[in-house]
Amino acid sequence: VRHRLCVGVLGGMGPEATADFYAKLVAETPSARDQDHLRVLIDGDPSVPDRSAGIEGSGESPGPHLARMARGLVAMGAELLVMPCNSAHAFEAEIRGAIGAVPFLSLIDATVAATLEAVPGVRRVGLLATDGTLRARVYADGFAAAEIEALAPDAADQRTVMEAIYDVKRGRGRARPRSALVAVAGRLAAAGAEAVIAACTEVPLVLASGDVVVDGRTVPVISSTDALVARTIAAAMSDSDTD
Amino acid sequence: VRHRLCVGVLGGMGPEATADFYAKLVAETPSARDQDHLRVLIDGDPSVPDRSAGIEGSGESPGPHLARMARGLVAMGAELLVMPCNSAHAFEAEIRGAIGAVPFLSLIDATVAATLEAVPGVRRVGLLATDGTLRARVYADGFAAAEIEALAPDAADQRTVMEAIYDVKRGRGRARPRSALVAVAGRLAAAGAEAVIAACTEVPLVLASGDVVVDGRTVPVISSTDALVARTIAAAMSDSDTD
């Protein structure tokens, strides 16, 4: 029997995005019965300090808290860690430093790879992300390594993106954040983005492929959540250890 | 600041029902930002031995496995345990025995209480449940204590219910299991059930209030998942300890 890795999830950032990740992980896992599914341990901890404030230096760093969560999940039996929150990847080094040889699958790497698969030869993408994710340059650097330019919205549009993300977190309905994000995504596409990256796990809760159409052309929306789901299943199922 | 209890979830039975429980718990928690949510630890372990087989004595008992999961969640910091799987409540005593003074909120008790709230004065309900749940009599006894008669489907209809539940677990679409469950629920109502109990956490994934109409009368469907969500939030938020 092939051993399948137990997946540990650093969650709660936000809670709805974590629930969305888990539901998609279950839906996408090939299965005919309960026992075919992966074991998933989730620490849905909404008390992690605010990521954007930590990145900007205006608030407590979430790094030590994330390192503790990671160690706790490994102690519970997790053999592979993931974190469905883009901003928190600014603190990825602290997480990796806390868990020794246990693999941590980067949401950023998964999303860059999914973009290259969805839009072969892509040269320029647009980012829908938090201020913290942009400031930490996790996507700018990740895409640059693949020779892809990552466009951020202008300052006014970025404020709109942040408002939309916090609207989603407040659970105040989908229509307003969706139309705000569609408008910003359209301007990124008009500026040359061949794909729009839903680079915050709240964004795919309201924005999907097909929502962004510019001059009759549908602009692909790459969901960071979907990218991490696919990579997680592949990594957990393809482990070469046997038991 | 009022201390809110960290919720531990014995999950994976099945995984989709656990994801549904978590999503509803997040959606129903009063919140304006991530930090207002409850901390939720989930052990989504689909390798728990089959509950119906364990109850019937034809397979390994899941009791010791569930007791280990419960102890692990408490070790991780859980202060209140719940289990969104009705059949597994046949092994509730083994779980309680493993966790000392940590409270375990019964899904059965939550569902009986929710039924009394939704249909005041109710005398007779119909059960949509697994063979194992029926055989273990968890609902028959729970409702009898409230002087409510719990009707089970006849043998042919019960086979239909089991097929529908396993169709949901196999993820083969909603239409077939929904129409099967609607038909059985209609016959339970025709036999005198004033409400139908979705007494398996796969059932509310396809059957909702409004789906069952008999002689022009809408028969309430009581979701065991929703009942547990409401009780969990109330119990976790109302703890009298302060910190």
Boltz contact constraints between the chains, C-beta under 6 A:
constraints:
  - contact:
      token1: [A, 14]
      token2: [B, 34]
      max_distance: 6.0
  - contact:
      token1: [A, 15]
      token2: [B, 26]
      max_distance: 6.0
  - contact:
      token1: [A, 15]
      token2: [B, 37]
      max_distance: 6.0
  - contact:
      token1: [A, 16]
      token2: [B, 26]
      max_distance: 6.0
  - contact:
      token1: [A, 19]
      token2: [B, 22]
      max_distance: 6.0
  - contact:
      token1: [A, 19]
      token2: [B, 23]
      max_distance: 6.0
  - contact:
      token1: [A, 19]
      token2: [B, 26]
      max_distance: 6.0
  - contact:
      token1: [A, 22]
      token2: [B, 19]
      max_distance: 6.0
  - contact:
      token1: [A, 23]
      token2: [B, 19]
      max_distance: 6.0
  - contact:
      token1: [A, 26]
      token2: [B, 15]
      max_distance: 6.0
  - contact:
      token1: [A, 26]
      token2: [B, 16]
      max_distance: 6.0
  - contact:
      token1: [A, 26]
      token2: [B, 19]
      max_distance: 6.0
  - contact:
      token1: [A, 32]
      token2: [B, 170]
      max_distance: 6.0
  - contact:
      token1: [A, 34]
      token2: [B, 14]
      max_distance: 6.0
  - contact:
      token1: [A, 34]
      token2: [B, 46]
      max_distance: 6.0
  - contact:
      token1: [A, 35]
      token2: [B, 46]
      max_distance: 6.0
  - contact:
      token1: [A, 37]
      token2: [B, 15]
      max_distance: 6.0
  - contact:
      token1: [A, 37]
      token2: [B, 46]
      max_distance: 6.0
  - contact:
      token1: [A, 39]
      token2: [B, 45]
      max_distance: 6.0
  - contact:
      token1: [A, 40]
      token2: [B, 44]
      max_distance: 6.0
  - contact:
      token1: [A, 41]
      token2: [B, 43]
      max_distance: 6.0
  - contact:
      token1: [A, 42]
      token2: [B, 42]
      max_distance: 6.0
  - contact:
      token1: [A, 43]
      token2: [B, 41]
      max_distance: 6.0
  - contact:
      token1: [A, 44]
      token2: [B, 40]
      max_distance: 6.0
  - contact:
      token1: [A, 45]
      token2: [B, 39]
      max_distance: 6.0
  - contact:
      token1: [A, 46]
      token2: [B, 34]
      max_distance: 6.0
  - contact:
      token1: [A, 46]
      token2: [B, 35]
      max_distance: 6.0
  - contact:
      token1: [A, 46]
      token2: [B, 37]
      max_distance: 6.0
  - contact:
      token1: [A, 72]
      token2: [B, 76]
      max_distance: 6.0
  - contact:
      token1: [A, 76]
      token2: [B, 72]
      max_distance: 6.0
  - contact:
      token1: [A, 76]
      token2: [B, 76]
      max_distance: 6.0
  - contact:
      token1: [A, 170]
      token2: [B, 32]
      max_distance: 6.0
